[in-house]
Amino acid sequence: MKLRISLLLLVAVFVSVTAFGQQFIPAFDTFSGKKVAYVTLEDGTKVEGTIKDLDRKKGQIESITLRDSLGNKTEYTADQIKVMYLPPSGFDKVMKTIDFAYDATQWGDDIEQDVINKGYAYFEKTEVQIKKKSFVLLMQLVNPTFPGEIRVYTDPFANETASLGIAGVTLAGGEEKSYFVKKGEAPAYKMLKKDYKDSFKTLYKGCQKALKFGDKRVDWSDFASHVAAYNQCK
């Protein structure tokens, strides 16, 4: 009964989110071992299978073990993986209720939107600046439906304001206090909620469509809409 109520709340949250403009995909922590995951390796090989194991260290994915249709298990380390689409756990009933369809043709990216529209989390390898060091990590992209010059990733160590969470999913109703932001070819860097207003003009420089959002008020909760507007400029 509690699960049913939680799922209904989840549906309500997503309906409200999609009704009011662009939003980031939630940060997913746990994944289904029943639905198929899709992985593309650095050499271009595409593999798929159900998730048998997922190893993390300090919030970062180190390896994933997939079971193929014949029951064979294979482990892939993070350095072997280029991109992957992972199915969040406890999401089947919600996916039957929510329409995740987006018109992504305008973005011109190679992300498989048909998979994203089924509710999958998208991870890609990218360079990340943490303090004074640079690392190449697998990061969850939270704007896969409107990618472009600016790409925004979850911060595995971020604290959130009060939020609704179900089956390892962080949902709207609370806010992430930080993300990693990649602009162009530069490494992704940590953007804190408290620094967003001061960074606004620099981040969206050259795009009046995005900058006009700052004419009245720069609100962290509108971050996704700002990014979408900027990416349309590019």
N, C-alpha and C positions, 0 to 999 in steps of 0.2 A: 504493500500500500504506500509506504514511504517512497519507494523507488518511483511508483507511478506519479505521485505528487511532484517529486523532484523533476521528472522528465517533462511534466506539463509546465512547470516553472521555467525549465530550460527552453521549451518551445516559445513561451511567452517572451522571454528575454531576447531570443534571436529574432522573433517577429518585430519587436520594438526596435531592435538594432537596424534591421534591413529597411525599416520604414523611414529612417531618418538619415539617409545618405551613406557615404562610404564609411566602413569600419574595418579595423584590423581583424584578422582571423585570431581566435583565442589561442593562448599558449597551452599546448597539450603536454601532459606529463606522463600519461600511461597510454598504452596502445593495445589494440585487440590482437589476440593470437588466433582468431578465427577467420578474419577477413584477409584478403591478399594484400601484401605490401609490394611496392615496385621500387627497384633500386637500379640506378645506372652507375656503372663503375667508371673509373678514370680512363680506361682503355676503350670506352664506348659500349662495352657489353651490358646488355639489359637482363636482369634476373628478377624473378618474382617468387613469392612463397609466403607462407604464414610465419609470423614472428614467433620464434621459439625462445629467444633470449635477447635482451638489450642491456648492454653494459655501459655504465656511466662513471665518470670520475670528475668530481667537483662540478657537477651539473652538465658536463659535456659528454656527448655520446662517443664512446671509444670503439664499440663494435656492435654488430647486429648479427644474430644467427637466424637464418631462414630455413624452413622446411619446405621442400618442393613437393610437387604432386605425387611423386613416388615415395615420399617419406624420408628422403635423404636430407640431412642437415649440413649446412655450410655456413661458416662464420666469415664475415667480411669486416675488416677493420676500417676505421674512419679514413685512414690514408688511402684506402682502395676505392672509396665511394666518392662520386661526383655529386649526384643528387639522389633524393629518395622521397617517396610518397608513402606515408605511414597512416594506417587507419586508427583513429582514436578508439579507446575502449568504451563500452557502454553507450554506443552512439547509434545503433541500428534503428531503434524505434524513432529516435528524433529525426534521422535522415529521411524516414518515410513521411514525415510531417512537414519538414521545412524545405522550401525551395531555395537551393543555393545557386541558382542559375544567374550568371553574370554575362553581359555582353563584353567579352574580353578581346574582341578582334581589334579594337582601337589601340591596344597596347603593344602589339607586335613583338611579344616575347615568346620564348619556346617552352614556357610552362604549360603542361597539359591541363587545360582548364576543365575538361570533362571529368578528370580525376578530382581536382579541387572542388568541383561542384558537388561531388559525392561526400564531401566533408573531410577529405584527407588533409593531413598536415604535410607541408612541403619543406624539406630540408635541402640546403645547398651548401657547398663548400665555399668559404669566403675568407679573405684576410681580415683579421680583427686586431685592433689596437687595444691592449689592456695595460693601462699605466704607460710605462715606457717601452714595453715589449710588444712585438707583433707575432701573431699566431695564425695559422690556417686551420679553421674549425668548421664543423658541420653545424649550421645554425638554422633554426626554424624561421622562415620568411613569413611575416604577418601581413604583407600586402601582395600576395601572389595573384590576386584578381586585378590589381592595378600597379604592376611593376613598371620600372623605368629607370630614369637617372637616379632616383632615390629609392633605395631598398631598405626596409626596416625589419629588424630581427628581434626576437624575444631576448630578454636578458635573463639567463638562467638563475641569476642571483638576486633578481629584483624583488623588492617588497611591494605589496599591493595595498590599496585602500580596501575597505570592506567590500567583499564581493561574494557572488554566488558561485560555488564550485561543485561540479558533479563528475565523478569518475575521472579525476585527474585533469579536469578542464577548468581553466580560469575564464569566467564569463563577464560580460558587461554588467554594470551595476557596481563594479569596483574598477579601479584604474591601476594599470601598471605604473610604477613610479619611475621606470627607466626602460629604455630600449637601446639597441645598438643600431646606428644609422650609417649607411654606406651611400656616399654620393659620388657618382662616376666611378673612376678606377681607384680612388683613395680607399684605404682600409676603413672598415666599419669602426665607429667609435661610440662610446657610451654617452647617450643623451639623457640627462636627468630632468625630471619634471620641473624642478625648481630653476633650471637653467634655460628652459625652452623659450621663454619670452625674450630673453636677452639674445638668444641665438637665431630668432625668427628671421630677421632681415637678411642675415648672412646666408642662412640655409636656403632661402627661397629667392635669392638675388637673381634678377633678370627675368622673373616671371610675375607680371602684374596680376595675373589671375589668382595666384597664390598670395601675393603680398596684400591684396585688397582685403583679405580676411583680417589683417592686422589694423585696419583703419579704425575699428571700434574696440576690439578686445582680442588679445591672443589667449586662447583657451586650450590647455593641454588636451582636453577631451575632444577637441576638433582636429587633433594631429593628423588623423587618417585622411580627413577631407582636404587638409592643406597639402599633404603629400600627393594625393590624387590629382589635385589641381596643378601642382608643379609638374608632375609627370605628363600631363596632357600638353603642357607648354613645350616639352621636349620631344 
